[in-house]
Amino acid sequence: MVSKNVKIVNSEGFHMRPVSAFVKEMSQFTSDVKIEAGDKVVNGKSVMNLMAAGIRCGAEINVVCTGDDEEAALNAAIAMIESGFGEK
């Protein structure tokens, strides 16, 4: 298991477009991807779970990856989030 805290920087937070892109990217990995936001822990490969979490700009989240390709999954997730999904 690997994890890293990261801040949501795009102004609209985790809305439909970035969530869809994130899920598409994370689905390429065999590892489980979880997003911890406050008291919520959601499946990082589920559009519905991520949308329901209501993650806004400025939120501090923890990305947790577990599995054979956990390092690659974590690196990809962090890169996407830190880039602001191209929306900063």
PDB file of N, CA, C and O in Angstrom, chain B, residues numbered from 101:
ATOM      1  N   MET B 101       0.833  -1.180   0.000  1.00  0.00           N
ATOM      2  CA  MET B 101       0.000   0.000   0.000  1.00  0.00           C
ATOM      3  C   MET B 101       0.882   1.249   0.000  1.00  0.00           C
ATOM      4  O   MET B 101       1.851   1.353   0.751  1.00  0.00           O
ATOM      5  N   VAL B 102       0.512   2.187  -0.865  1.00  0.00           N
ATOM      6  CA  VAL B 102       1.184   3.479  -0.908  1.00  0.00           C
ATOM      7  C   VAL B 102       0.109   4.564  -0.880  1.00  0.00           C
ATOM      8  O   VAL B 102      -1.011   4.354  -1.345  1.00  0.00           O
ATOM      9  N   SER B 103       0.460   5.711  -0.334  1.00  0.00           N
ATOM     10  CA  SER B 103      -0.517   6.802  -0.278  1.00  0.00           C
ATOM     11  C   SER B 103       0.194   8.141  -0.286  1.00  0.00           C
ATOM     12  O   SER B 103       1.383   8.245   0.015  1.00  0.00           O
ATOM     13  N   LYS B 104      -0.570   9.160  -0.640  1.00  0.00           N
ATOM     14  CA  LYS B 104      -0.020  10.515  -0.626  1.00  0.00           C
ATOM     15  C   LYS B 104      -1.168  11.501  -0.477  1.00  0.00           C
ATOM     16  O   LYS B 104      -2.236  11.338  -1.069  1.00  0.00           O
ATOM     17  N   ASN B 105      -0.921  12.531   0.332  1.00  0.00           N
ATOM     18  CA  ASN B 105      -1.874  13.628   0.466  1.00  0.00           C
ATOM     19  C   ASN B 105      -1.657  14.622  -0.659  1.00  0.00           C
ATOM     20  O   ASN B 105      -0.523  14.894  -1.052  1.00  0.00           O
ATOM     21  N   VAL B 106      -2.745  15.157  -1.168  1.00  0.00           N
ATOM     22  CA  VAL B 106      -2.671  16.118  -2.259  1.00  0.00           C
ATOM     23  C   VAL B 106      -3.851  17.081  -2.136  1.00  0.00           C
ATOM     24  O   VAL B 106      -4.907  16.727  -1.613  1.00  0.00           O
ATOM     25  N   LYS B 107      -3.651  18.298  -2.626  1.00  0.00           N
ATOM     26  CA  LYS B 107      -4.693  19.322  -2.579  1.00  0.00           C
ATOM     27  C   LYS B 107      -5.341  19.453  -3.959  1.00  0.00           C
ATOM     28  O   LYS B 107      -4.652  19.455  -4.979  1.00  0.00           O
ATOM     29  N   ILE B 108      -6.653  19.561  -3.977  1.00  0.00           N
ATOM     30  CA  ILE B 108      -7.385  19.771  -5.233  1.00  0.00           C
ATOM     31  C   ILE B 108      -7.197  21.228  -5.631  1.00  0.00           C
ATOM     32  O   ILE B 108      -7.567  22.133  -4.883  1.00  0.00           O
ATOM     33  N   VAL B 109      -6.617  21.457  -6.821  1.00  0.00           N
ATOM     34  CA  VAL B 109      -6.269  22.826  -7.222  1.00  0.00           C
ATOM     35  C   VAL B 109      -7.147  23.393  -8.327  1.00  0.00           C
ATOM     36  O   VAL B 109      -7.194  24.610  -8.504  1.00  0.00           O
ATOM     37  N   ASN B 110      -7.843  22.545  -9.074  1.00  0.00           N
ATOM     38  CA  ASN B 110      -8.679  23.119 -10.130  1.00  0.00           C
ATOM     39  C   ASN B 110      -9.902  23.786  -9.503  1.00  0.00           C
ATOM     40  O   ASN B 110     -10.451  23.291  -8.519  1.00  0.00           O
ATOM     41  N   SER B 111     -10.318  24.902 -10.073  1.00  0.00           N
ATOM     42  CA  SER B 111     -11.317  25.761  -9.442  1.00  0.00           C
ATOM     43  C   SER B 111     -12.675  25.112  -9.224  1.00  0.00           C
ATOM     44  O   SER B 111     -13.396  25.504  -8.307  1.00  0.00           O
ATOM     45  N   GLU B 112     -13.035  24.151 -10.023  1.00  0.00           N
ATOM     46  CA  GLU B 112     -14.347  23.503  -9.890  1.00  0.00           C
ATOM     47  C   GLU B 112     -14.296  22.214  -9.071  1.00  0.00           C
ATOM     48  O   GLU B 112     -15.328  21.574  -8.869  1.00  0.00           O
ATOM     49  N   GLY B 113     -13.120  21.828  -8.599  1.00  0.00           N
ATOM     50  CA  GLY B 113     -13.002  20.598  -7.819  1.00  0.00           C
ATOM     51  C   GLY B 113     -13.221  19.358  -8.671  1.00  0.00           C
ATOM     52  O   GLY B 113     -13.019  19.385  -9.885  1.00  0.00           O
ATOM     53  N   PHE B 114     -13.633  18.274  -8.032  1.00  0.00           N
ATOM     54  CA  PHE B 114     -13.872  17.001  -8.727  1.00  0.00           C
ATOM     55  C   PHE B 114     -15.286  17.015  -9.301  1.00  0.00           C
ATOM     56  O   PHE B 114     -16.201  16.438  -8.715  1.00  0.00           O
ATOM     57  N   HIS B 115     -15.464  17.670 -10.444  1.00  0.00           N
ATOM     58  CA  HIS B 115     -16.759  17.661 -11.116  1.00  0.00           C
ATOM     59  C   HIS B 115     -16.716  16.616 -12.229  1.00  0.00           C
ATOM     60  O   HIS B 115     -15.725  15.896 -12.349  1.00  0.00           O
ATOM     61  N   MET B 116     -17.743  16.517 -13.029  1.00  0.00           N
ATOM     62  CA  MET B 116     -17.903  15.394 -13.954  1.00  0.00           C
ATOM     63  C   MET B 116     -16.714  15.183 -14.909  1.00  0.00           C
ATOM     64  O   MET B 116     -16.264  14.049 -15.071  1.00  0.00           O
ATOM     65  N   ARG B 117     -16.207  16.226 -15.533  1.00  0.00           N
ATOM     66  CA  ARG B 117     -15.135  16.029 -16.507  1.00  0.00           C
ATOM     67  C   ARG B 117     -13.864  15.471 -15.872  1.00  0.00           C
ATOM     68  O   ARG B 117     -13.351  14.458 -16.348  1.00  0.00           O
ATOM     69  N   PRO B 118     -13.335  16.093 -14.815  1.00  0.00           N
ATOM     70  CA  PRO B 118     -12.131  15.512 -14.224  1.00  0.00           C
ATOM     71  C   PRO B 118     -12.369  14.151 -13.586  1.00  0.00           C
ATOM     72  O   PRO B 118     -11.491  13.289 -13.619  1.00  0.00           O
ATOM     73  N   VAL B 119     -13.542  13.949 -13.007  1.00  0.00           N
ATOM     74  CA  VAL B 119     -13.842  12.644 -12.419  1.00  0.00           C
ATOM     75  C   VAL B 119     -13.829  11.565 -13.496  1.00  0.00           C
ATOM     76  O   VAL B 119     -13.264  10.490 -13.295  1.00  0.00           O
ATOM     77  N   SER B 120     -14.447  11.849 -14.629  1.00  0.00           N
ATOM     78  CA  SER B 120     -14.475  10.873 -15.729  1.00  0.00           C
ATOM     79  C   SER B 120     -13.068  10.561 -16.227  1.00  0.00           C
ATOM     80  O   SER B 120     -12.731   9.401 -16.466  1.00  0.00           O
ATOM     81  N   ALA B 121     -12.250  11.594 -16.384  1.00  0.00           N
ATOM     82  CA  ALA B 121     -10.872  11.390 -16.828  1.00  0.00           C
ATOM     83  C   ALA B 121     -10.069  10.604 -15.790  1.00  0.00           C
ATOM     84  O   ALA B 121      -9.272   9.735 -16.143  1.00  0.00           O
ATOM     85  N   PHE B 122     -10.280  10.911 -14.518  1.00  0.00           N
ATOM     86  CA  PHE B 122      -9.572  10.236 -13.442  1.00  0.00           C
ATOM     87  C   PHE B 122      -9.928   8.754 -13.407  1.00  0.00           C
ATOM     88  O   PHE B 122      -9.046   7.900 -13.317  1.00  0.00           O
ATOM     89  N   VAL B 123     -11.219   8.454 -13.479  1.00  0.00           N
ATOM     90  CA  VAL B 123     -11.670   7.058 -13.445  1.00  0.00           C
ATOM     91  C   VAL B 123     -11.150   6.289 -14.655  1.00  0.00           C
ATOM     92  O   VAL B 123     -10.736   5.136 -14.532  1.00  0.00           O
ATOM     93  N   LYS B 124     -11.171   6.918 -15.808  1.00  0.00           N
ATOM     94  CA  LYS B 124     -10.655   6.266 -17.019  1.00  0.00           C
ATOM     95  C   LYS B 124      -9.178   5.920 -16.852  1.00  0.00           C
ATOM     96  O   LYS B 124      -8.753   4.820 -17.206  1.00  0.00           O
ATOM     97  N   GLU B 125      -8.402   6.847 -16.318  1.00  0.00           N
ATOM     98  CA  GLU B 125      -6.968   6.613 -16.106  1.00  0.00           C
ATOM     99  C   GLU B 125      -6.726   5.542 -15.047  1.00  0.00           C
ATOM    100  O   GLU B 125      -5.914   4.640 -15.251  1.00  0.00           O
ATOM    101  N   MET B 126      -7.423   5.638 -13.924  1.00  0.00           N
ATOM    102  CA  MET B 126      -7.216   4.679 -12.833  1.00  0.00           C
ATOM    103  C   MET B 126      -7.676   3.268 -13.200  1.00  0.00           C
ATOM    104  O   MET B 126      -7.158   2.290 -12.660  1.00  0.00           O
ATOM    105  N   SER B 127      -8.631   3.157 -14.102  1.00  0.00           N
ATOM    106  CA  SER B 127      -9.135   1.848 -14.528  1.00  0.00           C
ATOM    107  C   SER B 127      -8.102   1.057 -15.321  1.00  0.00           C
ATOM    108  O   SER B 127      -8.265  -0.147 -15.518  1.00  0.00           O
ATOM    109  N   GLN B 128      -7.051   1.711 -15.774  1.00  0.00           N
ATOM    110  CA  GLN B 128      -5.983   1.023 -16.499  1.00  0.00           C
ATOM    111  C   GLN B 128      -5.069   0.242 -15.560  1.00  0.00           C
ATOM    112  O   GLN B 128      -4.267  -0.576 -16.010  1.00  0.00           O
ATOM    113  N   PHE B 129      -5.185   0.490 -14.267  1.00  0.00           N
ATOM    114  CA  PHE B 129      -4.331  -0.167 -13.280  1.00  0.00           C
ATOM    115  C   PHE B 129      -5.099  -1.282 -12.583  1.00  0.00           C
ATOM    116  O   PHE B 129      -6.315  -1.198 -12.411  1.00  0.00           O
ATOM    117  N   THR B 130      -4.377  -2.328 -12.182  1.00  0.00           N
ATOM    118  CA  THR B 130      -5.022  -3.430 -11.463  1.00  0.00           C
ATOM    119  C   THR B 130      -5.178  -3.122  -9.979  1.00  0.00           C
ATOM    120  O   THR B 130      -5.999  -3.743  -9.303  1.00  0.00           O
ATOM    121  N   SER B 131      -4.421  -2.195  -9.478  1.00  0.00           N
ATOM    122  CA  SER B 131      -4.472  -1.840  -8.053  1.00  0.00           C
ATOM    123  C   SER B 131      -5.806  -1.206  -7.682  1.00  0.00           C
ATOM    124  O   SER B 131      -6.469  -0.576  -8.506  1.00  0.00           O
ATOM    125  N   ASP B 132      -6.182  -1.391  -6.413  1.00  0.00           N
ATOM    126  CA  ASP B 132      -7.324  -0.674  -5.865  1.00  0.00           C
ATOM    127  C   ASP B 132      -6.899   0.762  -5.619  1.00  0.00           C
ATOM    128  O   ASP B 132      -5.780   1.018  -5.174  1.00  0.00           O
ATOM    129  N   VAL B 133      -7.784   1.689  -5.907  1.00  0.00           N
ATOM    130  CA  VAL B 133      -7.518   3.111  -5.693  1.00  0.00           C
ATOM    131  C   VAL B 133      -8.637   3.655  -4.815  1.00  0.00           C
ATOM    132  O   VAL B 133      -9.812   3.580  -5.172  1.00  0.00           O
ATOM    133  N   LYS B 134      -8.265   4.196  -3.680  1.00  0.00           N
ATOM    134  CA  LYS B 134      -9.229   4.786  -2.756  1.00  0.00           C
ATOM    135  C   LYS B 134      -8.882   6.259  -2.560  1.00  0.00           C
ATOM    136  O   LYS B 134      -7.715   6.651  -2.542  1.00  0.00           O
ATOM    137  N   ILE B 135      -9.928   7.053  -2.416  1.00  0.00           N
ATOM    138  CA  ILE B 135      -9.756   8.473  -2.131  1.00  0.00           C
ATOM    139  C   ILE B 135     -10.356   8.732  -0.759  1.00  0.00           C
ATOM    140  O   ILE B 135     -11.530   8.447  -0.518  1.00  0.00           O
ATOM    141  N   GLU B 136      -9.541   9.274   0.137  1.00  0.00           N
ATOM    142  CA  GLU B 136     -10.001   9.636   1.471  1.00  0.00           C
ATOM    143  C   GLU B 136     -10.160  11.148   1.505  1.00  0.00           C
ATOM    144  O   GLU B 136      -9.193  11.892   1.342  1.00  0.00           O
ATOM    145  N   ALA B 137     -11.387  11.588   1.719  1.00  0.00           N
ATOM    146  CA  ALA B 137     -11.689  13.019   1.770  1.00  0.00           C
ATOM    147  C   ALA B 137     -12.502  13.277   3.029  1.00  0.00           C
ATOM    148  O   ALA B 137     -13.681  12.927   3.097  1.00  0.00           O
ATOM    149  N   GLY B 138     -11.883  13.880   4.006  1.00  0.00           N
ATOM    150  CA  GLY B 138     -12.565  14.082   5.286  1.00  0.00           C
ATOM    151  C   GLY B 138     -12.868  12.745   5.926  1.00  0.00           C
ATOM    152  O   GLY B 138     -11.971  11.926   6.126  1.00  0.00           O
ATOM    153  N   ASP B 139     -14.122  12.525   6.245  1.00  0.00           N
ATOM    154  CA  ASP B 139     -14.513  11.254   6.856  1.00  0.00           C
ATOM    155  C   ASP B 139     -15.011  10.247   5.826  1.00  0.00           C
ATOM    156  O   ASP B 139     -15.495   9.175   6.189  1.00  0.00           O
ATOM    157  N   LYS B 140     -14.895  10.586   4.541  1.00  0.00           N
ATOM    158  CA  LYS B 140     -15.350   9.700   3.472  1.00  0.00           C
ATOM    159  C   LYS B 140     -14.173   8.944   2.859  1.00  0.00           C
ATOM    160  O   LYS B 140     -13.084   9.493   2.692  1.00  0.00           O
ATOM    161  N   VAL B 141     -14.412   7.677   2.530  1.00  0.00           N
ATOM    162  CA  VAL B 141     -13.449   6.875   1.780  1.00  0.00           C
ATOM    163  C   VAL B 141     -14.217   6.312   0.591  1.00  0.00           C
ATOM    164  O   VAL B 141     -15.178   5.561   0.760  1.00  0.00           O
ATOM    165  N   VAL B 142     -13.780   6.684  -0.623  1.00  0.00           N
ATOM    166  CA  VAL B 142     -14.520   6.264  -1.817  1.00  0.00           C
ATOM    167  C   VAL B 142     -13.612   5.544  -2.809  1.00  0.00           C
ATOM    168  O   VAL B 142     -12.392   5.709  -2.807  1.00  0.00           O
ATOM    169  N   ASN B 143     -14.240   4.755  -3.638  1.00  0.00           N
ATOM    170  CA  ASN B 143     -13.559   4.015  -4.693  1.00  0.00           C
ATOM    171  C   ASN B 143     -13.122   5.004  -5.773  1.00  0.00           C
ATOM    172  O   ASN B 143     -13.953   5.693  -6.364  1.00  0.00           O
ATOM    173  N   GLY B 144     -11.818   5.069  -6.027  1.00  0.00           N
ATOM    174  CA  GLY B 144     -11.279   5.977  -7.027  1.00  0.00           C
ATOM    175  C   GLY B 144     -11.505   5.525  -8.456  1.00  0.00           C
ATOM    176  O   GLY B 144     -11.083   6.204  -9.392  1.00  0.00           O
ATOM    177  N   LYS B 145     -12.160   4.395  -8.640  1.00  0.00           N
ATOM    178  CA  LYS B 145     -12.485   3.901  -9.977  1.00  0.00           C
ATOM    179  C   LYS B 145     -13.986   3.952 -10.233  1.00  0.00           C
ATOM    180  O   LYS B 145     -14.482   3.307 -11.157  1.00  0.00           O
ATOM    181  N   SER B 146     -14.708   4.716  -9.420  1.00  0.00           N
ATOM    182  CA  SER B 146     -16.156   4.831  -9.542  1.00  0.00           C
ATOM    183  C   SER B 146     -16.570   6.286  -9.723  1.00  0.00           C
ATOM    184  O   SER B 146     -16.386   7.108  -8.826  1.00  0.00           O
ATOM    185  N   VAL B 147     -17.129   6.599 -10.887  1.00  0.00           N
ATOM    186  CA  VAL B 147     -17.599   7.958 -11.154  1.00  0.00           C
ATOM    187  C   VAL B 147     -18.638   8.368 -10.112  1.00  0.00           C
ATOM    188  O   VAL B 147     -18.574   9.465  -9.557  1.00  0.00           O
ATOM    189  N   MET B 148     -19.590   7.481  -9.854  1.00  0.00           N
ATOM    190  CA  MET B 148     -20.661   7.808  -8.915  1.00  0.00           C
ATOM    191  C   MET B 148     -20.132   8.077  -7.501  1.00  0.00           C
ATOM    192  O   MET B 148     -20.557   9.028  -6.845  1.00  0.00           O
ATOM    193  N   ASN B 149     -19.205   7.237  -7.041  1.00  0.00           N
ATOM    194  CA  ASN B 149     -18.642   7.424  -5.698  1.00  0.00           C
ATOM    195  C   ASN B 149     -17.884   8.745  -5.597  1.00  0.00           C
ATOM    196  O   ASN B 149     -18.027   9.468  -4.611  1.00  0.00           O
ATOM    197  N   LEU B 150     -17.082   9.063  -6.608  1.00  0.00           N
ATOM    198  CA  LEU B 150     -16.311  10.308  -6.580  1.00  0.00           C
ATOM    199  C   LEU B 150     -17.215  11.530  -6.659  1.00  0.00           C
ATOM    200  O   LEU B 150     -16.979  12.519  -5.966  1.00  0.00           O
ATOM    201  N   MET B 151     -18.240  11.474  -7.490  1.00  0.00           N
ATOM    202  CA  MET B 151     -19.170  12.599  -7.591  1.00  0.00           C
ATOM    203  C   MET B 151     -19.915  12.790  -6.274  1.00  0.00           C
ATOM    204  O   MET B 151     -20.107  13.919  -5.824  1.00  0.00           O
ATOM    205  N   ALA B 152     -20.334  11.688  -5.657  1.00  0.00           N
ATOM    206  CA  ALA B 152     -21.078  11.758  -4.404  1.00  0.00           C
ATOM    207  C   ALA B 152     -20.232  12.309  -3.260  1.00  0.00           C
ATOM    208  O   ALA B 152     -20.769  12.848  -2.292  1.00  0.00           O
ATOM    209  N   ALA B 153     -18.912  12.177  -3.368  1.00  0.00           N
ATOM    210  CA  ALA B 153     -18.022  12.664  -2.305  1.00  0.00           C
ATOM    211  C   ALA B 153     -18.009  14.193  -2.229  1.00  0.00           C
ATOM    212  O   ALA B 153     -17.679  14.755  -1.184  1.00  0.00           O
ATOM    213  N   GLY B 154     -18.366  14.872  -3.326  1.00  0.00           N
ATOM    214  CA  GLY B 154     -18.427  16.332  -3.310  1.00  0.00           C
ATOM    215  C   GLY B 154     -17.102  17.000  -2.998  1.00  0.00           C
ATOM    216  O   GLY B 154     -17.050  17.911  -2.171  1.00  0.00           O
ATOM    217  N   ILE B 155     -16.033  16.565  -3.640  1.00  0.00           N
ATOM    218  CA  ILE B 155     -14.692  17.092  -3.366  1.00  0.00           C
ATOM    219  C   ILE B 155     -14.502  18.423  -4.096  1.00  0.00           C
ATOM    220  O   ILE B 155     -14.542  18.471  -5.325  1.00  0.00           O
ATOM    221  N   ARG B 156     -14.301  19.474  -3.354  1.00  0.00           N
ATOM    222  CA  ARG B 156     -14.218  20.836  -3.882  1.00  0.00           C
ATOM    223  C   ARG B 156     -12.772  21.329  -3.994  1.00  0.00           C
ATOM    224  O   ARG B 156     -11.842  20.715  -3.472  1.00  0.00           O
ATOM    225  N   CYS B 157     -12.619  22.446  -4.686  1.00  0.00           N
ATOM    226  CA  CYS B 157     -11.322  23.107  -4.797  1.00  0.00           C
ATOM    227  C   CYS B 157     -10.796  23.423  -3.404  1.00  0.00           C
ATOM    228  O   CYS B 157     -11.532  23.898  -2.539  1.00  0.00           O
ATOM    229  N   GLY B 158      -9.527  23.155  -3.206  1.00  0.00           N
ATOM    230  CA  GLY B 158      -8.885  23.431  -1.930  1.00  0.00           C
ATOM    231  C   GLY B 158      -8.934  22.273  -0.952  1.00  0.00           C
ATOM    232  O   GLY B 158      -8.265  22.301   0.081  1.00  0.00           O
ATOM    233  N   ALA B 159      -9.726  21.252  -1.270  1.00  0.00           N
ATOM    234  CA  ALA B 159      -9.827  20.095  -0.372  1.00  0.00           C
ATOM    235  C   ALA B 159      -8.522  19.328  -0.338  1.00  0.00           C
ATOM    236  O   ALA B 159      -7.866  19.148  -1.364  1.00  0.00           O
ATOM    237  N   GLU B 160      -8.154  18.879   0.843  1.00  0.00           N
ATOM    238  CA  GLU B 160      -6.992  18.004   1.021  1.00  0.00           C
ATOM    239  C   GLU B 160      -7.510  16.571   1.016  1.00  0.00           C
ATOM    240  O   GLU B 160      -8.361  16.212   1.829  1.00  0.00           O
ATOM    241  N   ILE B 161      -7.000  15.757   0.105  1.00  0.00           N
ATOM    242  CA  ILE B 161      -7.416  14.360   0.030  1.00  0.00           C
ATOM    243  C   ILE B 161      -6.194  13.460   0.158  1.00  0.00           C
ATOM    244  O   ILE B 161      -5.060  13.904  -0.022  1.00  0.00           O
ATOM    245  N   ASN B 162      -6.434  12.212   0.464  1.00  0.00           N
ATOM    246  CA  ASN B 162      -5.377  11.216   0.521  1.00  0.00           C
ATOM    247  C   ASN B 162      -5.710  10.162  -0.533  1.00  0.00           C
ATOM    248  O   ASN B 162      -6.797   9.586  -0.524  1.00  0.00           O
ATOM    249  N   VAL B 163      -4.773   9.919  -1.431  1.00  0.00           N
ATOM    250  CA  VAL B 163      -4.939   8.888  -2.454  1.00  0.00           C
ATOM    251  C   VAL B 163      -4.204   7.647  -1.957  1.00  0.00           C
ATOM    252  O   VAL B 163      -3.016   7.711  -1.640  1.00  0.00           O
ATOM    253  N   VAL B 164      -4.910   6.518  -1.890  1.00  0.00           N
ATOM    254  CA  VAL B 164      -4.349   5.268  -1.391  1.00  0.00           C
ATOM    255  C   VAL B 164      -4.465   4.217  -2.483  1.00  0.00           C
ATOM    256  O   VAL B 164      -5.557   3.949  -2.983  1.00  0.00           O
ATOM    257  N   CYS B 165      -3.335   3.622  -2.854  1.00  0.00           N
ATOM    258  CA  CYS B 165      -3.313   2.589  -3.889  1.00  0.00           C
ATOM    259  C   CYS B 165      -2.730   1.305  -3.303  1.00  0.00           C
ATOM    260  O   CYS B 165      -1.726   1.328  -2.590  1.00  0.00           O
ATOM    261  N   THR B 166      -3.383   0.189  -3.619  1.00  0.00           N
ATOM    262  CA  THR B 166      -2.961  -1.108  -3.110  1.00  0.00           C
ATOM    263  C   THR B 166      -3.010  -2.120  -4.239  1.00  0.00           C
ATOM    264  O   THR B 166      -4.056  -2.320  -4.857  1.00  0.00           O
ATOM    265  N   GLY B 167      -1.862  -2.767  -4.513  1.00  0.00           N
ATOM    266  CA  GLY B 167      -1.842  -3.794  -5.546  1.00  0.00           C
ATOM    267  C   GLY B 167      -0.507  -3.871  -6.251  1.00  0.00           C
ATOM    268  O   GLY B 167       0.457  -3.207  -5.870  1.00  0.00           O
ATOM    269  N   ASP B 168      -0.464  -4.690  -7.281  1.00  0.00           N
ATOM    270  CA  ASP B 168       0.786  -4.953  -8.005  1.00  0.00           C
ATOM    271  C   ASP B 168       1.397  -3.714  -8.651  1.00  0.00           C
ATOM    272  O   ASP B 168       2.620  -3.579  -8.697  1.00  0.00           O
ATOM    273  N   ASP B 169       0.560  -2.813  -9.146  1.00  0.00           N
ATOM    274  CA  ASP B 169       1.073  -1.611  -9.827  1.00  0.00           C
ATOM    275  C   ASP B 169       0.735  -0.342  -9.033  1.00  0.00           C
ATOM    276  O   ASP B 169       0.452   0.712  -9.603  1.00  0.00           O
ATOM    277  N   GLU B 170       0.773  -0.474  -7.717  1.00  0.00           N
ATOM    278  CA  GLU B 170       0.357   0.618  -6.840  1.00  0.00           C
ATOM    279  C   GLU B 170       1.174   1.889  -7.009  1.00  0.00           C
ATOM    280  O   GLU B 170       0.622   2.989  -6.969  1.00  0.00           O
ATOM    281  N   GLU B 171       2.470   1.755  -7.194  1.00  0.00           N
ATOM    282  CA  GLU B 171       3.324   2.952  -7.360  1.00  0.00           C
ATOM    283  C   GLU B 171       2.950   3.706  -8.632  1.00  0.00           C
ATOM    284  O   GLU B 171       2.820   4.930  -8.614  1.00  0.00           O
ATOM    285  N   ALA B 172       2.780   2.983  -9.728  1.00  0.00           N
ATOM    286  CA  ALA B 172       2.416   3.616 -10.997  1.00  0.00           C
ATOM    287  C   ALA B 172       1.038   4.267 -10.905  1.00  0.00           C
ATOM    288  O   ALA B 172       0.832   5.367 -11.418  1.00  0.00           O
ATOM    289  N   ALA B 173       0.103   3.590 -10.255  1.00  0.00           N
ATOM    290  CA  ALA B 173      -1.248   4.135 -10.094  1.00  0.00           C
ATOM    291  C   ALA B 173      -1.206   5.417  -9.261  1.00  0.00           C
ATOM    292  O   ALA B 173      -1.835   6.413  -9.621  1.00  0.00           O
ATOM    293  N   LEU B 174      -0.474   5.394  -8.160  1.00  0.00           N
ATOM    294  CA  LEU B 174      -0.365   6.574  -7.307  1.00  0.00           C
ATOM    295  C   LEU B 174       0.285   7.733  -8.049  1.00  0.00           C
ATOM    296  O   LEU B 174      -0.190   8.866  -7.981  1.00  0.00           O
ATOM    297  N   ASN B 175       1.363   7.449  -8.750  1.00  0.00           N
ATOM    298  CA  ASN B 175       2.047   8.509  -9.500  1.00  0.00           C
ATOM    299  C   ASN B 175       1.127   9.135 -10.544  1.00  0.00           C
ATOM    300  O   ASN B 175       1.114  10.355 -10.707  1.00  0.00           O
ATOM    301  N   ALA B 176       0.356   8.307 -11.252  1.00  0.00           N
ATOM    302  CA  ALA B 176      -0.574   8.813 -12.268  1.00  0.00           C
ATOM    303  C   ALA B 176      -1.677   9.650 -11.619  1.00  0.00           C
ATOM    304  O   ALA B 176      -2.035  10.715 -12.122  1.00  0.00           O
ATOM    305  N   ALA B 177      -2.209   9.162 -10.504  1.00  0.00           N
ATOM    306  CA  ALA B 177      -3.282   9.886  -9.813  1.00  0.00           C
ATOM    307  C   ALA B 177      -2.799  11.247  -9.328  1.00  0.00           C
ATOM    308  O   ALA B 177      -3.477  12.255  -9.529  1.00  0.00           O
ATOM    309  N   ILE B 178      -1.643  11.280  -8.698  1.00  0.00           N
ATOM    310  CA  ILE B 178      -1.102  12.531  -8.158  1.00  0.00           C
ATOM    311  C   ILE B 178      -0.795  13.513  -9.286  1.00  0.00           C
ATOM    312  O   ILE B 178      -1.072  14.707  -9.163  1.00  0.00           O
ATOM    313  N   ALA B 179      -0.227  13.019 -10.379  1.00  0.00           N
ATOM    314  CA  ALA B 179       0.085  13.888 -11.520  1.00  0.00           C
ATOM    315  C   ALA B 179      -1.187  14.529 -12.075  1.00  0.00           C
ATOM    316  O   ALA B 179      -1.192  15.719 -12.388  1.00  0.00           O
ATOM    317  N   MET B 180      -2.253  13.759 -12.196  1.00  0.00           N
ATOM    318  CA  MET B 180      -3.515  14.304 -12.709  1.00  0.00           C
ATOM    319  C   MET B 180      -4.068  15.378 -11.778  1.00  0.00           C
ATOM    320  O   MET B 180      -4.465  16.455 -12.222  1.00  0.00           O
ATOM    321  N   ILE B 181      -4.087  15.076 -10.504  1.00  0.00           N
ATOM    322  CA  ILE B 181      -4.673  16.000  -9.541  1.00  0.00           C
ATOM    323  C   ILE B 181      -3.844  17.288  -9.444  1.00  0.00           C
ATOM    324  O   ILE B 181      -4.396  18.388  -9.448  1.00  0.00           O
ATOM    325  N   GLU B 182      -2.526  17.144  -9.358  1.00  0.00           N
ATOM    326  CA  GLU B 182      -1.659  18.324  -9.236  1.00  0.00           C
ATOM    327  C   GLU B 182      -1.677  19.187 -10.493  1.00  0.00           C
ATOM    328  O   GLU B 182      -1.421  20.389 -10.420  1.00  0.00           O
ATOM    329  N   SER B 183      -1.979  18.583 -11.651  1.00  0.00           N
ATOM    330  CA  SER B 183      -2.047  19.351 -12.899  1.00  0.00           C
ATOM    331  C   SER B 183      -3.337  20.165 -12.979  1.00  0.00           C
ATOM    332  O   SER B 183      -3.487  21.015 -13.857  1.00  0.00           O
ATOM    333  N   GLY B 184      -4.260  19.904 -12.065  1.00  0.00           N
ATOM    334  CA  GLY B 184      -5.549  20.608 -12.091  1.00  0.00           C
ATOM    335  C   GLY B 184      -6.445  20.126 -13.215  1.00  0.00           C
ATOM    336  O   GLY B 184      -7.399  20.802 -13.599  1.00  0.00           O
ATOM    337  N   PHE B 185      -6.129  18.951 -13.739  1.00  0.00           N
ATOM    338  CA  PHE B 185      -6.899  18.362 -14.836  1.00  0.00           C
ATOM    339  C   PHE B 185      -6.968  19.319 -16.020  1.00  0.00           C
ATOM    340  O   PHE B 185      -7.925  19.286 -16.794  1.00  0.00           O
ATOM    341  N   GLY B 186      -5.957  20.168 -16.162  1.00  0.00           N
ATOM    342  CA  GLY B 186      -5.914  21.119 -17.261  1.00  0.00           C
ATOM    343  C   GLY B 186      -6.887  22.286 -17.086  1.00  0.00           C
ATOM    344  O   GLY B 186      -7.181  22.993 -18.050  1.00  0.00           O
ATOM    345  N   GLU B 187      -7.386  22.494 -15.871  1.00  0.00           N
ATOM    346  CA  GLU B 187      -8.408  23.514 -15.642  1.00  0.00           C
ATOM    347  C   GLU B 187      -7.989  24.651 -14.720  1.00  0.00           C
ATOM    348  O   GLU B 187      -8.769  25.585 -14.531  1.00  0.00           O
ATOM    349  N   LYS B 188      -6.824  24.617 -14.152  1.00  0.00           N
ATOM    350  CA  LYS B 188      -6.439  25.587 -13.126  1.00  0.00           C
ATOM    351  C   LYS B 188      -7.031  26.936 -13.429  1.00  0.00           C
ATOM    352  O   LYS B 188      -6.819  27.886 -12.676  1.00  0.00           O
TER     353      LYS B 188
END
